[in-house]
Amino acid sequence: MRDLYNAKLARLSDEIMEMGNLCGQAIMKTCQLLASVEICETASKEIGKIEKEIDDKEHNIEALCMQLLLKQQPVGTDLRKISAALKMVTDMERIGDQATDIAEIMLTGSVHVPVTAIPLQEMAEHAMHMVNDSVTAYVEEKSDLAKKVIDSDDLLDNLFNQIRKALDMNRMGYSGDEILDLLMISKYYERIGDHATNIGEWAEFSVDGIHRNGDSISDLFNPNSL
């Protein structure tokens, strides 16, 4: 019985890592959209397919977590690991949604690519690294890596502010529609960073038993929080 339980816990880590990898792939595809107009339609379709896989992973992980909670009644570190996973998948699902939103803007909006006048590509790449590192921190139980992700959100915020100021001054000759689209894209990347920070905080909690928002285990199982 214990062997089956341990196997399911190991599977939970594998599923979380796979879902995180899918999120990273979706963000990487948006980087490609910013760099080349020729791959726009193909990459957009691929992002939509990845988003569907992310949604499926979310449902699978939630079902696995509920099996572990209801049938095994875990405590201590195991309980933190499972409850953190339930929180993390919500953020990962939203990352998939936002990558899809970026792709839709790139496909149907007014932005001309490649986008090089503002550090949007740098912002995308930093967001992708934050997501990858936050998931790795959870799977490999590295609270120091989780803290690094949380701290690095300031860099993404600074890039967003830099882009916003540059677009406000508009010395690049963008049209009004382009400015709105670029602001929206940069805002989505900033939100992805926020979700990566949330994942990092839950990774930290799963290892150290401390959450920066002060949530307790009982708070995690409030029906309104799941």
C-alpha positions as CSV (number, residue, x, y, z in Angstrom):
1,M,0.0,0.0,0.0
2,R,2.8,2.4,0.9
3,D,4.6,1.6,-2.4
4,L,1.5,2.6,-4.3
5,Y,1.3,5.8,-2.3
6,N,4.9,6.7,-3.0
7,A,4.4,5.9,-6.7
8,K,1.5,8.3,-6.9
9,L,3.5,11.0,-5.1
10,A,6.3,10.5,-7.6
11,R,3.8,10.6,-10.4
12,L,2.5,13.9,-9.0
13,S,6.0,15.5,-9.4
14,D,6.3,14.1,-12.9
15,E,2.9,15.5,-13.9
16,I,3.8,18.9,-12.4
17,M,7.1,19.0,-14.3
18,E,5.3,18.0,-17.5
19,M,2.8,20.8,-17.1
20,G,5.5,23.3,-16.3
21,N,7.4,22.2,-19.5
22,L,4.2,22.8,-21.5
23,C,3.9,26.3,-20.1
24,G,7.6,27.0,-21.0
25,Q,7.0,25.7,-24.5
26,A,4.0,28.0,-24.9
27,I,6.0,31.0,-23.8
28,M,8.9,30.1,-26.1
29,K,6.4,30.0,-29.0
30,T,5.4,33.5,-28.2
31,C,9.1,34.5,-28.3
32,Q,9.2,33.1,-31.9
33,L,6.1,35.1,-32.8
34,L,7.9,38.3,-31.7
35,A,10.9,37.4,-33.9
36,S,9.4,36.2,-37.2
37,V,6.3,36.9,-39.1
38,E,6.7,33.9,-41.3
39,I,5.9,31.4,-38.5
40,C,3.0,33.4,-37.1
41,E,0.0,31.2,-38.0
42,T,1.9,27.9,-37.4
43,A,3.1,29.0,-34.0
44,S,-0.3,30.3,-33.0
45,K,-1.9,27.0,-33.7
46,E,0.8,25.2,-31.8
47,I,0.2,27.4,-28.8
48,G,-3.5,26.6,-28.9
49,K,-2.7,22.9,-29.0
50,I,-0.3,23.3,-26.0
51,E,-3.0,25.2,-24.1
52,K,-5.3,22.3,-24.5
53,E,-2.6,19.9,-23.2
54,I,-2.1,22.3,-20.2
55,D,-5.8,22.2,-19.4
56,D,-5.9,18.4,-19.6
57,K,-2.8,18.3,-17.2
58,E,-4.6,20.5,-14.8
59,H,-7.6,18.2,-14.6
60,N,-5.3,15.1,-14.3
61,I,-3.3,16.6,-11.5
62,E,-6.3,17.8,-9.6
63,A,-7.8,14.3,-9.8
64,L,-4.5,12.7,-8.6
65,C,-4.3,15.2,-5.7
66,M,-7.8,14.4,-4.6
67,Q,-7.1,10.7,-4.7
68,L,-4.1,11.1,-2.5
69,L,-5.9,13.4,0.0
70,L,-9.0,11.3,0.3
71,K,-7.6,7.8,0.2
72,Q,-4.2,8.3,1.9
73,Q,-4.8,11.1,4.3
74,P,-1.3,12.5,4.1
75,V,0.3,14.6,6.8
76,G,3.4,16.8,7.1
77,T,5.6,17.3,4.1
78,D,3.4,15.1,1.9
79,L,0.3,17.1,2.7
80,R,2.1,20.4,1.9
81,K,3.4,18.9,-1.4
82,I,-0.1,17.8,-2.5
83,S,-1.9,21.0,-1.3
84,A,0.8,23.2,-3.0
85,A,0.3,21.3,-6.3
86,L,-3.4,22.1,-6.2
87,K,-2.6,25.8,-6.0
88,M,0.2,25.7,-8.6
89,V,-1.9,24.1,-11.4
90,T,-4.3,27.1,-11.3
91,D,-1.4,29.5,-12.0
92,M,0.0,27.2,-14.7
93,E,-3.3,27.0,-16.4
94,R,-3.5,30.8,-16.5
95,I,0.0,31.0,-18.0
96,G,-1.3,28.8,-20.8
97,D,-4.3,31.2,-21.3
98,Q,-2.0,34.2,-21.4
99,A,0.4,32.7,-23.9
100,T,-2.7,32.1,-26.1
101,D,-3.8,35.7,-25.6
102,I,-0.4,36.9,-26.8
103,A,-0.5,34.7,-29.8
104,E,-4.0,36.0,-30.7
105,I,-2.8,39.6,-30.5
106,M,0.2,38.7,-32.7
107,L,-2.0,37.0,-35.2
108,T,-4.9,39.4,-35.5
109,G,-3.5,42.7,-34.2
110,S,-1.4,45.5,-35.6
111,V,2.0,44.6,-34.4
112,H,4.8,44.3,-37.0
113,V,7.5,41.8,-36.3
114,P,10.3,41.4,-35.5
115,V,9.8,43.5,-32.4
116,T,13.2,45.0,-31.5
117,A,12.7,48.6,-30.5
118,I,11.6,47.6,-27.0
119,P,12.9,44.8,-24.8
120,L,9.8,42.6,-25.2
121,Q,11.8,39.5,-26.2
122,E,13.9,39.9,-23.1
123,M,10.8,40.2,-21.0
124,A,9.4,37.0,-22.6
125,E,12.6,35.0,-22.0
126,H,12.8,36.1,-18.4
127,A,9.2,35.1,-17.8
128,M,9.9,31.7,-19.3
129,H,12.9,31.2,-17.0
130,M,10.9,32.2,-14.0
131,V,8.2,29.6,-14.9
132,N,10.7,26.8,-15.5
133,D,12.7,27.6,-12.3
134,S,9.6,27.8,-10.1
135,V,8.4,24.4,-11.2
136,T,11.9,22.9,-10.8
137,A,12.1,24.3,-7.3
138,Y,8.9,22.4,-6.4
139,V,9.9,19.1,-8.0
140,E,13.5,19.1,-6.7
141,E,12.5,20.6,-3.4
142,K,14.8,23.6,-3.6
143,S,13.5,26.5,-1.5
144,D,16.6,28.6,-2.4
145,L,15.6,28.4,-6.1
146,A,12.0,29.3,-5.2
147,K,13.3,32.4,-3.4
148,K,15.4,33.3,-6.4
149,V,12.3,33.2,-8.6
150,I,10.3,35.3,-6.2
151,D,13.1,37.9,-6.0
152,S,13.5,38.0,-9.8
153,D,10.0,39.2,-10.3
154,D,11.3,42.8,-9.7
155,L,13.4,42.5,-12.9
156,L,10.3,41.6,-14.9
157,D,8.4,44.5,-13.4
158,N,11.3,46.9,-14.3
159,L,11.2,45.7,-17.9
160,F,7.5,46.2,-18.0
161,N,7.8,49.8,-16.7
162,Q,10.7,50.4,-19.2
163,I,8.5,49.2,-22.1
164,R,5.5,51.3,-20.9
165,K,7.6,54.4,-20.6
166,A,9.1,53.9,-24.1
167,L,5.7,53.4,-25.6
168,D,4.4,56.5,-23.8
169,M,7.1,58.5,-25.4
170,N,6.7,56.7,-28.7
171,R,10.0,57.6,-30.4
172,M,9.8,54.4,-32.5
173,G,7.0,55.6,-34.7
174,Y,4.4,53.0,-33.7
175,S,0.8,53.6,-34.6
176,G,-1.8,53.9,-31.8
177,D,-3.1,50.4,-32.4
178,E,0.4,49.0,-32.3
179,I,1.1,50.7,-29.0
180,L,-2.1,49.3,-27.4
181,D,-1.2,45.8,-28.7
182,L,2.4,46.0,-27.4
183,L,1.3,47.3,-24.0
184,M,-1.2,44.4,-23.7
185,I,1.4,41.8,-24.7
186,S,3.9,43.2,-22.2
187,K,1.2,43.2,-19.5
188,Y,0.5,39.5,-20.2
189,Y,4.2,38.7,-19.7
190,E,4.2,40.7,-16.5
191,R,1.2,38.6,-15.4
192,I,3.0,35.4,-16.3
193,G,5.8,36.6,-14.0
194,D,3.2,37.1,-11.2
195,H,2.0,33.5,-11.7
196,A,5.5,32.2,-11.7
197,T,6.1,34.1,-8.4
198,N,2.9,32.4,-7.0
199,I,4.3,29.0,-8.0
200,G,7.6,29.8,-6.4
201,E,5.9,30.8,-3.2
202,W,4.0,27.5,-3.1
203,A,7.2,25.6,-3.9
204,E,8.8,27.3,-1.0
205,F,5.8,26.4,1.2
206,S,6.0,22.8,0.2
207,V,9.6,22.6,1.3
208,D,9.8,24.9,4.3
209,G,6.2,24.8,5.5
210,I,6.0,28.6,5.4
211,H,3.9,30.7,2.9
212,R,4.6,34.4,2.6
213,N,0.8,35.2,2.6
214,G,0.4,33.4,5.9
215,D,-1.9,30.7,4.5
216,S,-2.3,27.7,6.7
217,I,-3.1,24.1,5.7
218,S,-6.8,24.7,6.7
219,D,-7.0,27.7,4.4
220,L,-5.9,25.5,1.5
221,F,-8.9,23.3,1.9
222,N,-11.4,26.1,2.0
223,P,-13.8,25.2,-1.0
224,N,-13.5,28.8,-2.2
225,S,-9.7,28.6,-2.5
226,L,-9.5,25.5,-4.6
